[in-house]
């Protein structure tokens, strides 16, 4: 009898390969803890109707679909977000917002096997539900940055865009959603000529074609070009402005953004806002990516809920680390809430949060725009150890207000000694 082989596109992980996966998953869990995300475990098998609702035609055609013994149409999950949306409308529907959820495991797509692309692959997944504010989008990008940095990965860079720019143009031209999705699918695969052929008229084609040519070496300059280009389209201009807000928070917090892509699209239909992917120069495949999806929870029967999330390809990150011959290690600390007294101080507050995470503190950043008393009350209920309050007067003196939530004590602490004060 011949020895059994793995099914095509599946593989065994043994020894160093398995250790690499375990290490990446461990770092993803550590990142989840540092950012205040709690882990959830969802089924590998879900109803086909759930998984196909807004996945995109490309993914729907590549799902592993079968009937169970009860003649129900089910499928192996091709990604995590639909399962998280289902969970948010059922077991977690009465939970206070924001919901920060982390999951990790295998997902399945019937792709042609090649380097970095398997039919069974692993992802770490982060979802932030309940906030429509730019700092929520920024958090998802920054935690991706944190994860890759903690793994010791070098020379990685982010590509960022906003799906609302293209959808804004197409909506103004009267293009129905099904055709919009088809155009975006082709743009995702860089089949730009095919995408332009689907545009309903010459003006629409010219608008999309012009958008493709707006790139520059400066990401903020690209945003300004997009805003100017779509000035007569309110939805597209609003999307570009939102992209600029998120970009400011991300870049000024030290995240390496290499490209702002005016006509960037991803293969999932549910995106509504900022989208991103991350790459290293040695590989032409994305190591991870994500974006905003503000209508998916409602589609699955929940209350209207803004949401943003990302997934990191563990197989691909392992290949990237192997390519760069990188090794790594880990550590966790006190739980801290960082918040600013007003929006003008958000960037400085984000920098302080990043500094504390680098020192091993588990930091949650206030992304709900709540009044200070409410945010502190919430932190106290969740047994957070410290609150760092960034105020104008203290900041001018190079300090912040540090509140010990269990002892109900607060002091003014210089920023350069803050990490030591919290972690020692």
C-alpha positions as CSV (number, residue, x, y, z in Angstrom):
1,X,0.0,0.0,0.0
2,X,1.5,3.4,-1.0
3,X,2.3,5.9,1.7
4,X,-0.3,8.6,2.1
5,X,0.6,12.1,1.1
6,X,-1.0,15.4,2.2
7,X,-3.9,16.7,0.1
8,X,-2.6,19.2,-2.5
9,X,-2.2,22.6,-1.0
10,X,-2.0,21.3,2.5
11,X,1.2,20.6,4.4
12,X,2.7,19.3,7.6
13,X,4.8,21.6,9.8
14,X,7.6,19.8,11.6
15,X,10.5,21.0,13.7
16,X,11.8,24.4,12.9
17,X,8.8,25.3,10.7
18,X,6.4,24.4,13.5
19,X,8.6,26.4,16.0
20,X,8.5,29.4,13.7
21,X,4.7,29.3,13.6
22,X,4.5,28.9,17.4
23,X,6.8,31.8,17.9
24,X,4.8,34.1,15.5
25,X,1.5,33.1,17.1
26,X,3.0,33.8,20.6
27,X,4.1,37.3,19.4
28,X,0.6,37.9,17.9
29,X,-1.0,36.9,21.3
30,X,1.5,39.2,23.1
31,X,0.5,42.0,20.8
32,X,-3.1,41.3,21.5
33,X,-2.5,41.6,25.2
34,X,-0.4,44.7,24.8
35,X,-3.3,46.4,22.9
36,X,-6.1,45.1,25.1
37,X,-7.5,42.5,22.6
38,X,-9.2,39.4,24.1
39,X,-9.0,36.1,22.3
40,X,-12.0,34.3,20.8
41,X,-12.1,30.9,19.1
42,X,-14.6,30.4,16.3
43,X,-15.5,27.3,14.3
44,X,-13.5,26.3,11.2
45,X,-16.8,25.3,9.5
46,X,-19.5,28.0,9.1
47,X,-22.8,28.3,7.1
48,X,-22.1,29.0,3.5
49,X,-24.6,31.9,3.6
50,X,-22.5,33.6,6.3
51,X,-19.2,33.2,4.6
52,X,-20.4,34.2,1.1
53,X,-22.5,37.2,2.1
54,X,-19.8,39.8,1.4
55,X,-16.6,37.9,0.8
56,X,-16.2,38.9,-2.9
57,X,-16.5,36.8,-6.0
58,X,-12.9,35.8,-6.1
59,X,-13.0,34.2,-2.6
60,X,-16.5,32.7,-3.1
61,X,-15.2,30.8,-6.1
62,X,-12.3,29.4,-4.0
63,X,-14.2,28.2,-0.9
64,X,-14.2,24.6,0.2
65,X,-18.0,24.0,0.1
66,X,-19.9,20.9,1.0
67,X,-23.1,19.6,2.5
68,X,-23.2,18.2,6.0
69,X,-25.2,15.1,6.9
70,X,-28.2,17.3,7.5
71,X,-28.0,18.5,3.9
72,X,-27.0,22.0,5.0
73,X,-24.6,24.0,2.8
74,X,-21.5,24.7,4.8
75,X,-17.9,25.8,4.1
76,X,-14.4,25.9,5.6
77,X,-13.8,29.5,6.7
78,X,-11.7,31.5,4.0
79,X,-11.0,34.3,6.6
80,X,-12.1,35.3,10.1
81,X,-14.1,38.5,9.8
82,X,-17.4,37.0,8.9
83,X,-17.2,34.7,11.9
84,X,-16.3,37.7,14.2
85,X,-19.3,39.6,12.7
86,X,-21.6,36.7,13.5
87,X,-20.2,36.5,17.1
88,X,-20.8,40.3,17.5
89,X,-24.4,39.9,16.6
90,X,-25.0,36.9,18.9
91,X,-22.9,36.1,22.1
92,X,-21.3,39.5,22.2
93,X,-24.1,41.8,21.1
94,X,-24.6,43.3,24.6
95,X,-20.9,43.8,25.3
96,X,-19.7,47.4,25.9
97,X,-17.9,49.1,23.0
98,X,-15.2,49.1,21.8
99,X,-14.9,45.3,21.3
100,X,-11.3,44.4,20.7
101,X,-11.1,40.8,19.6
102,X,-8.2,38.6,18.6
103,X,-8.3,35.2,16.9
104,X,-5.7,32.9,15.3
105,X,-6.0,29.6,13.4
106,X,-6.2,28.0,10.0
107,X,-8.3,29.3,7.0
108,X,-8.9,27.7,3.6
109,X,-9.0,28.8,0.0
110,X,-8.8,26.7,-3.1
111,X,-5.9,28.7,-4.6
112,X,-3.2,27.4,-7.0
113,X,-0.4,26.3,-4.5
114,X,2.8,28.4,-4.8
115,X,5.3,30.0,-2.5
116,X,3.5,31.8,0.3
117,X,0.1,30.6,-1.0
118,X,-1.4,27.4,0.3
119,X,-4.9,26.0,0.4
120,X,-4.7,25.7,4.2
121,X,-2.9,28.6,5.8
122,X,-2.7,30.4,9.1
123,X,-3.7,33.9,10.1
124,X,-3.7,36.1,13.2
125,X,-6.7,38.3,13.2
126,X,-7.5,41.6,15.1
127,X,-10.9,43.3,15.0
128,X,-11.9,46.6,16.7
129,X,-15.7,47.0,16.7
130,X,-17.6,50.1,17.8
131,X,-15.4,53.1,16.8
132,X,-15.7,55.1,13.6
133,X,-12.8,57.4,14.6
134,X,-9.5,57.6,12.7
135,X,-7.6,56.5,15.8
136,X,-9.3,53.1,15.6
137,X,-8.0,52.7,12.0
138,X,-4.6,53.9,13.1
139,X,-4.6,51.4,16.0
140,X,-5.1,48.4,13.7
141,X,-2.2,49.6,11.4
142,X,0.1,50.4,14.4
143,X,-0.5,47.0,16.1
144,X,0.5,45.4,12.8
145,X,3.6,47.5,12.8
146,X,4.2,46.5,16.5
147,X,3.9,42.8,15.7
148,X,6.3,42.9,12.7
149,X,8.8,45.0,14.7
150,X,8.6,42.7,17.7
151,X,9.4,39.7,15.4
152,X,12.6,41.5,14.2
153,X,11.5,41.9,10.6
154,X,13.5,44.5,8.7
155,X,12.7,46.9,5.9
156,X,8.9,46.2,5.8
157,X,6.6,49.0,4.6
158,X,2.9,49.7,4.4
159,X,0.8,50.5,1.4
160,X,-2.4,52.4,2.4
161,X,-5.5,53.5,0.5
162,X,-9.2,54.3,0.9
163,X,-11.8,52.2,-0.8
164,X,-14.2,55.1,-0.5
165,X,-12.3,57.2,-3.1
166,X,-13.1,54.7,-5.9
167,X,-16.6,53.9,-4.7
168,X,-17.3,57.6,-4.3
169,X,-16.4,58.2,-8.0
170,X,-18.4,55.1,-9.1
171,X,-21.4,56.0,-7.0
172,X,-21.5,59.6,-8.4
173,X,-21.4,58.1,-11.9
174,X,-24.4,55.9,-11.1
175,X,-22.6,52.6,-11.2
176,X,-24.5,49.9,-9.3
177,X,-22.8,48.0,-6.5
178,X,-22.4,44.7,-8.4
179,X,-20.5,46.4,-11.2
180,X,-18.5,48.4,-8.6
181,X,-17.4,45.1,-7.0
182,X,-16.4,43.7,-10.3
183,X,-14.3,46.8,-11.1
184,X,-12.6,46.6,-7.6
185,X,-11.9,42.9,-8.0
186,X,-10.0,43.5,-11.2
187,X,-8.1,46.5,-9.7
188,X,-7.2,44.2,-6.8
189,X,-5.6,41.8,-9.3
190,X,-4.0,44.9,-11.1
191,X,-6.0,44.1,-14.3
192,X,-6.6,47.8,-14.8
193,X,-7.5,47.7,-18.5
194,X,-10.2,45.1,-17.7
195,X,-11.5,47.2,-14.8
196,X,-11.7,50.4,-17.0
197,X,-13.7,48.4,-19.6
198,X,-16.4,47.9,-17.0
199,X,-16.9,51.6,-16.5
200,X,-20.3,52.8,-17.9
201,X,-19.0,55.8,-19.8
202,X,-15.9,57.7,-21.0
203,X,-16.0,60.2,-18.2
204,X,-16.0,57.5,-15.5
205,X,-13.2,55.7,-17.4
206,X,-11.1,58.9,-17.5
207,X,-11.7,59.5,-13.8
208,X,-10.5,56.1,-12.8
209,X,-7.6,56.2,-15.3
210,X,-6.5,59.6,-13.9
211,X,-6.7,58.3,-10.4
212,X,-4.2,55.5,-11.2
213,X,-1.6,58.2,-12.2
214,X,-1.7,60.3,-9.0
215,X,1.0,58.5,-7.0
216,X,4.1,60.4,-5.7
217,X,7.0,59.6,-3.5
218,X,5.5,61.6,-0.6
219,X,2.4,60.0,0.9
220,X,0.9,63.3,2.2
221,X,1.4,64.9,-1.2
222,X,-0.4,62.0,-2.8
223,X,-3.4,62.5,-0.5
224,X,-3.5,66.2,-1.4
225,X,-3.4,65.3,-5.1
226,X,-6.3,62.9,-4.6
227,X,-8.3,65.5,-2.7
228,X,-7.8,68.0,-5.5
229,X,-8.6,65.5,-8.2
230,X,-11.9,64.5,-6.7
231,X,-12.9,68.0,-5.4
232,X,-16.2,67.8,-7.3
233,X,-17.2,64.4,-5.7
234,X,-18.1,64.9,-2.1
235,X,-18.0,61.2,-1.1
236,X,-14.6,60.6,-2.7
237,X,-13.2,63.9,-1.2
238,X,-14.5,62.9,2.2
239,X,-12.7,59.5,1.9
240,X,-9.5,61.2,0.9
241,X,-9.7,63.6,3.9
242,X,-10.3,60.6,6.2
243,X,-7.3,58.9,4.7
244,X,-5.2,61.9,5.5
245,X,-6.3,61.9,9.1
246,X,-5.4,58.3,9.6
247,X,-2.1,58.7,7.8
248,X,-1.1,61.6,10.0
249,X,-1.7,59.5,13.2
250,X,0.1,56.5,11.7
251,X,3.1,58.2,10.2
252,X,3.7,60.6,13.1
253,X,3.7,57.5,15.4
254,X,6.7,56.1,13.6
255,X,5.0,53.6,11.3
256,X,6.8,53.1,7.9
257,X,4.3,54.0,5.2
258,X,5.9,53.6,1.8
259,X,3.0,54.1,-0.6
260,X,-0.4,55.8,-0.6
261,X,-2.1,54.0,-3.5
262,X,-4.9,56.1,-5.0
263,X,-6.6,53.2,-6.8
264,X,-5.8,50.5,-4.1
265,X,-8.4,47.7,-3.8
266,X,-8.5,44.5,-1.8
267,X,-10.4,41.2,-2.7
268,X,-13.1,41.5,-0.1
269,X,-16.4,43.3,-0.8
270,X,-17.1,44.4,2.7
271,X,-14.5,47.2,3.0
272,X,-15.9,50.7,3.3
273,X,-12.9,52.9,4.3
274,X,-9.1,52.9,4.9
275,X,-7.4,49.7,3.6
276,X,-3.8,48.6,3.9
277,X,-1.2,45.9,3.2
278,X,2.4,45.4,4.4
279,X,5.3,44.1,2.4
280,X,9.1,43.4,2.5
281,X,11.3,44.2,-0.5
282,X,12.4,40.5,-0.9
283,X,8.9,39.2,-1.5
284,X,6.1,40.4,-3.8
285,X,3.3,39.0,-1.6
286,X,1.5,40.9,1.2
287,X,2.4,39.7,4.7
288,X,-0.9,41.1,6.0
289,X,-3.5,43.6,5.5
290,X,-7.0,44.9,6.4
291,X,-9.3,47.8,6.6
292,X,-12.6,49.3,7.7
293,X,-15.9,47.6,7.2
294,X,-18.7,49.7,8.7
295,X,-21.7,47.8,7.3
296,X,-20.9,44.1,7.9
297,X,-22.3,43.7,11.4
298,X,-25.6,45.3,10.3
299,X,-25.7,42.9,7.3
300,X,-25.6,40.0,9.7
301,X,-28.6,41.3,11.7
302,X,-26.8,43.4,14.3
303,X,-27.0,47.0,15.2
304,X,-25.2,49.4,12.9
305,X,-21.6,49.1,14.1
306,X,-18.5,50.7,12.7
307,X,-15.5,48.3,12.6
308,X,-12.0,47.9,11.4
309,X,-9.7,44.9,11.4
310,X,-6.7,43.1,9.9
311,X,-5.2,39.7,9.3
312,X,-1.5,38.7,9.2
313,X,-0.5,35.7,7.1
314,X,1.6,33.5,9.5
315,X,2.9,31.3,6.7
316,X,4.0,34.4,4.8
317,X,5.5,36.1,7.9
318,X,7.5,32.9,8.5
319,X,8.8,33.0,5.0
320,X,9.8,36.7,5.4
321,X,11.7,35.9,8.6
322,X,13.4,33.0,7.0
323,X,14.3,35.1,4.0
324,X,15.9,37.7,6.3
325,X,17.4,35.1,8.6
326,X,15.7,36.7,11.6
327,X,15.4,35.4,15.2
328,X,13.3,36.8,18.1
329,X,12.1,36.6,21.8
330,X,9.2,38.0,24.3
331,X,7.9,39.8,27.6
332,X,4.7,41.4,29.2
333,X,4.0,44.0,31.9
334,X,1.5,46.3,33.7
335,X,-1.9,47.3,32.1
336,X,-2.1,51.0,31.2
337,X,-4.7,53.3,29.6
338,X,-3.4,56.2,27.7
339,X,-5.7,59.1,26.9
340,X,-5.4,62.8,25.9
341,X,-7.5,65.6,27.3
342,X,-8.4,66.8,23.8
343,X,-8.0,65.7,20.1
344,X,-5.1,68.1,19.5
345,X,-2.9,66.0,21.8
346,X,-3.8,62.6,20.2
347,X,-0.5,62.2,18.3
348,X,1.6,63.0,21.4
349,X,-0.5,60.5,23.4
350,X,0.0,57.8,20.7
351,X,3.8,58.3,20.9
352,X,3.7,57.9,24.7
353,X,1.6,54.7,24.3
354,X,4.1,53.3,21.8
355,X,7.0,54.2,24.2
356,X,5.3,52.3,27.1
357,X,4.7,49.3,24.9
358,X,8.3,49.2,24.0
359,X,9.1,49.1,27.7
360,X,6.8,46.0,28.1
361,X,3.6,47.7,29.4
362,X,0.3,46.5,28.1
363,X,-1.3,49.7,26.8
364,X,-4.8,50.5,25.6
365,X,-5.3,53.7,23.8
366,X,-8.6,55.6,24.2
367,X,-10.3,55.4,20.8
368,X,-14.0,56.0,21.7
369,X,-13.7,59.8,22.1
370,X,-15.2,59.5,25.6
371,X,-15.1,62.1,28.3
372,X,-12.2,61.4,30.7
373,X,-14.4,60.4,33.7
374,X,-16.1,57.8,31.6
375,X,-12.9,56.4,30.1
376,X,-11.3,56.1,33.6
377,X,-14.4,54.5,35.0
378,X,-14.3,51.9,32.3
379,X,-10.6,51.3,32.8
380,X,-11.1,50.8,36.6
381,X,-13.9,48.2,36.0
382,X,-11.5,46.3,33.7
383,X,-8.8,46.2,36.4
384,X,-6.3,48.5,34.4
385,X,-3.4,49.4,36.7
386,X,-2.6,52.9,35.5
387,X,-4.0,55.7,33.5
388,X,-1.7,58.1,31.7
389,X,-3.4,61.4,31.1
390,X,-1.8,63.7,28.5
391,X,-2.7,67.3,29.1
392,X,-1.5,70.6,27.6
393,X,0.0,72.1,30.8
394,X,1.9,69.0,31.8
395,X,3.1,68.3,28.2
396,X,4.7,71.8,28.0
397,X,6.8,70.8,31.1
398,X,7.7,67.4,29.5
399,X,5.4,65.5,31.9
400,X,2.0,63.7,32.1
401,X,-0.5,62.9,34.8
402,X,-0.1,59.3,36.1
403,X,-3.1,57.9,38.0
404,X,-2.8,54.6,40.0
405,X,-6.3,53.3,39.6
406,X,-6.2,50.8,42.4
407,X,-4.8,53.2,45.0
408,X,-6.7,56.2,43.7
409,X,-3.5,58.3,43.7
410,X,-2.2,60.5,41.0
411,X,1.1,62.4,40.4
412,X,2.8,64.4,37.8
413,X,5.6,62.3,36.2
414,X,8.3,63.4,33.6
415,X,7.8,61.5,30.4
416,X,11.4,60.4,30.4
417,X,10.9,58.5,33.7
418,X,7.3,57.3,33.0
419,X,8.2,53.8,31.8
420,X,10.4,53.1,34.8
421,X,7.7,54.4,37.2
422,X,5.1,52.0,35.6
423,X,7.2,48.9,35.0
424,X,9.3,48.9,38.2
